[in-house]
Amino acid sequence: MEIIYQKQAEKGKQCQDCQSYTPKENDPVAGTCFGKDVVAEGGCMFFKKIEAQK
């Protein structure tokens, strides 16, 4: 299955809000998702919101 990724997603559904996103230490607007380079404001069809810490 091909992942449909967009470099600009709607607020609240961006990579930076997703459980699978890992930000890069040296670049706050970039990161990785399952080993692929992505941008913090991007998004895809597998978005899963970060759950609030208890």
Residue frames as a rotation matrix with the C-alpha (Angstrom) as fourth column:
MET 1
0.583 0.812 0.000 0.00
0.812 -0.583 0.000 0.00
0.000 0.000 -1.000 0.00
GLU 2
-0.336 -0.679 0.653 1.34
0.651 -0.668 -0.360 3.43
0.681 0.304 0.666 -0.92
ILE 3
-0.122 0.222 -0.967 1.39
0.868 -0.448 -0.213 6.08
-0.481 -0.866 -0.138 1.81
ILE 4
0.281 0.273 0.920 -0.21
0.690 -0.724 0.004 9.31
0.667 0.634 -0.392 0.65
TYR 5
-0.085 -0.451 -0.888 1.89
0.910 -0.399 0.115 12.03
-0.407 -0.798 0.444 2.25
GLN 6
0.581 0.231 0.780 1.40
0.558 -0.811 -0.175 15.79
0.593 0.537 -0.600 2.00
LYS 7
-0.459 -0.888 -0.040 3.89
0.688 -0.327 -0.648 18.46
0.563 -0.325 0.760 3.09
GLN 8
-0.882 0.257 0.395 1.14
-0.417 -0.815 -0.402 20.66
0.219 -0.519 0.826 4.57
ALA 9
-0.501 0.731 -0.463 -1.67
0.645 0.673 0.363 19.11
0.577 -0.117 -0.808 6.62
GLU 10
0.311 0.702 0.641 -4.52
-0.032 -0.666 0.745 20.69
0.950 -0.252 -0.185 8.57
LYS 11
-0.463 -0.470 0.751 -3.74
-0.709 -0.313 -0.633 21.86
0.532 -0.825 -0.188 12.12
GLY 12
0.108 0.452 0.885 -4.25
-0.910 0.403 -0.094 19.11
-0.399 -0.796 0.455 14.68
LYS 13
0.882 0.174 0.439 -3.54
-0.002 0.931 -0.364 16.39
-0.472 0.320 0.821 12.11
GLN 14
0.609 -0.746 -0.269 0.08
-0.683 -0.321 -0.656 17.20
0.402 0.583 -0.705 11.38
CYS 15
0.275 -0.605 -0.748 3.06
0.183 0.796 -0.577 14.88
0.944 0.022 0.329 11.78
GLN 16
-0.665 -0.612 0.428 4.17
-0.242 -0.365 -0.899 16.79
0.706 -0.701 0.094 14.89
ASP 17
-0.162 0.710 0.685 0.86
-0.987 -0.116 -0.113 15.73
-0.001 -0.694 0.719 16.53
CYS 18
0.600 0.408 -0.688 1.19
-0.558 0.830 0.006 12.06
0.573 0.381 0.726 15.56
GLN 19
0.801 -0.228 0.554 2.36
-0.372 0.536 0.758 9.13
-0.470 -0.813 0.344 17.71
SER 20
0.741 -0.480 0.469 4.63
0.624 0.749 -0.220 7.84
-0.246 0.456 0.855 14.93
TYR 21
0.741 -0.433 0.514 6.59
0.059 -0.720 -0.691 11.08
0.669 0.542 -0.508 14.44
THR 22
0.481 -0.691 -0.539 10.13
0.806 0.108 0.581 11.43
-0.344 -0.715 0.609 15.80
PRO 23
0.991 -0.120 -0.061 11.57
-0.133 -0.933 -0.334 14.97
-0.017 0.339 -0.941 15.57
LYS 24
0.362 -0.932 0.012 15.21
0.650 0.244 -0.720 15.44
0.668 0.269 0.694 14.56
GLU 25
0.370 -0.290 -0.882 17.41
0.849 -0.280 0.448 16.89
-0.377 -0.915 0.143 17.30
ASN 26
-0.583 -0.765 -0.275 19.21
0.552 -0.621 0.557 19.28
-0.597 0.173 0.783 14.96
ASP 27
-0.936 0.324 0.136 16.15
-0.071 -0.555 0.829 20.47
0.344 0.767 0.542 12.96
PRO 28
-0.782 0.620 0.065 12.91
-0.058 0.031 -0.998 21.30
-0.621 -0.784 0.011 14.85
VAL 29
0.008 0.836 -0.549 10.77
-0.831 -0.300 -0.469 21.46
-0.557 0.460 0.692 11.68
ALA 30
0.045 -0.059 -0.997 11.78
-0.780 0.622 -0.072 18.03
0.625 0.781 -0.018 10.39
GLY 31
-0.074 -0.076 0.994 11.65
-0.811 0.584 -0.015 14.46
-0.580 -0.808 -0.105 11.61
THR 32
-0.846 -0.178 -0.503 11.06
-0.449 0.747 0.490 10.87
0.289 0.640 -0.712 10.65
CYS 33
0.155 0.888 0.434 8.09
-0.890 0.316 -0.329 8.56
-0.429 -0.335 0.839 10.50
PHE 34
0.787 0.104 0.609 8.71
-0.007 0.987 -0.159 4.84
-0.617 0.121 0.777 10.14
GLY 35
0.011 -0.942 0.336 12.19
0.607 0.273 0.746 5.64
-0.795 0.196 0.574 8.82
LYS 36
0.071 0.066 0.995 11.06
0.941 -0.336 -0.044 8.15
0.331 0.940 -0.086 6.18
ASP 37
-0.862 -0.400 -0.313 12.01
0.472 -0.858 -0.204 11.83
-0.187 -0.323 0.928 6.29
VAL 38
0.135 0.941 0.310 8.99
0.901 -0.247 0.356 14.09
0.412 0.232 -0.881 6.86
VAL 39
-0.705 -0.266 0.658 8.27
0.028 -0.937 -0.349 17.67
0.709 -0.228 0.667 7.92
ALA 40
-0.932 0.276 -0.233 6.54
0.258 0.061 -0.964 18.58
-0.252 -0.959 -0.128 11.19
GLU 41
-0.429 0.802 -0.416 3.62
-0.571 -0.597 -0.564 20.30
-0.700 -0.004 0.714 9.39
GLY 42
-0.686 0.136 -0.715 3.08
-0.609 0.432 0.666 17.42
0.399 0.892 -0.214 6.96
GLY 43
-0.133 0.673 0.728 0.58
-0.755 0.408 -0.514 14.61
-0.643 -0.618 0.454 7.27
CYS 44
-0.833 -0.065 -0.549 -0.57
-0.446 0.665 0.599 11.26
0.326 0.744 -0.583 5.91
MET 45
0.045 0.958 -0.285 -3.51
-0.591 0.255 0.765 8.86
0.805 0.134 0.578 5.99
PHE 46
0.096 -0.066 -0.993 -2.11
0.533 0.846 -0.005 6.93
0.841 -0.529 0.116 9.01
PHE 47
-0.458 -0.259 0.850 -2.29
-0.399 -0.795 -0.457 9.88
0.794 -0.549 0.261 11.44
LYS 48
0.305 0.505 -0.807 -2.87
0.648 0.512 0.565 8.85
0.698 -0.695 -0.171 15.06
LYS 49
0.475 -0.034 0.879 -3.04
-0.334 -0.932 0.144 11.68
0.814 -0.362 -0.454 17.59
ILE 50
-0.659 -0.724 -0.204 -0.64
0.054 0.225 -0.973 11.66
0.750 -0.653 -0.109 20.53
GLU 51
0.372 0.807 -0.458 -2.63
0.557 0.201 0.806 10.70
0.743 -0.555 -0.375 23.62
ALA 52
0.430 -0.152 0.890 -2.50
-0.558 -0.820 0.129 13.07
0.710 -0.552 -0.437 26.58
GLN 53
-0.578 -0.704 -0.412 -0.09
0.011 0.498 -0.867 12.07
0.816 -0.506 -0.280 29.35
LYS 54
0.558 0.805 -0.202 -1.83
0.175 0.124 0.977 10.90
0.811 -0.581 -0.071 32.54
